[in-house]
Structure formats: structure tokens, C-alpha cells
Amino acid sequence: MSLALAPALDFSVELGAELPCRKFDPDLWFSDAPAELELAKSLCGECPLKAECLSGALEREEPWGVWGGEIFERGAVVARKRPRGRPRKDDLAREAALVAETEARVAAVTARESVRLAA
């Protein structure tokens, strides 16, 4: 589903607000380079629509890109995008820790959105 077909939500942010994904090169959020995706994630940090962006991407199962400060790959949130090639052994342990941290953050955002929608 494209963003044009996504349901309109009532956001309390002005239309003229300088959102990072509108202010910087949009290709940054869909890059193949892991370093560029990490930069896009960091730019999402102070975005006023971060939680709504992430929950919408989770609902739509976005196939790739950075949404709400998280990297999506094949419709799921991943801790980080791996560069091409075989990973180092020490990277595998770090990856497991990042996956656990990412799952906890996604669960927290989902819980907050559920509470907000129930209110």
C-alpha cells in the first residue's frame, strides 16, 4: 500500500512543519548503505510524527526503508541493515543484542499507541 492510499490520521502537527524526511534527501531513508540508514534513523529522533510513522509502517508492513526511526526489511523491523558479504563472528553477538533492543522498542511504541487509541 502506498502512502497515498494510507488512511489519513488526525495529527496535531502543522502541515508546514519541517519533518526530517521532507527536509533531507528522501533517498536517504531507502538507501542500500547501512551507514546512510543509520543517519536516517538518527534524523528521525526528534520528529514529532515518529510514533505515528512507526505504527503506520508496522500496520502496512512496509517492505523496506526507515520508518519512525526503525529500519524495515521485508516488512519487519530489523536492528540494523547488514552490509554485503559474510558477517564477522563478533558481529553476530552484537546483532542479537540489537534485535532484542529493537523488539523492545517496537513493543513499547505499539503499547503506547494502543493506550492512546483506547483513550
Secondary structure, 3 states (H helix, E strand, C coil): CCHHHCCCCCCCCCCCCCCHHHHCCHHHHHCCCHHHHHHHHHHHHHCCCHHHHHHHHHHHCCCEEEECCEEEECCEEECCCCCCCCCCHHHHHHHHHHHHHHHHHHHHHHHHHHHHHHC
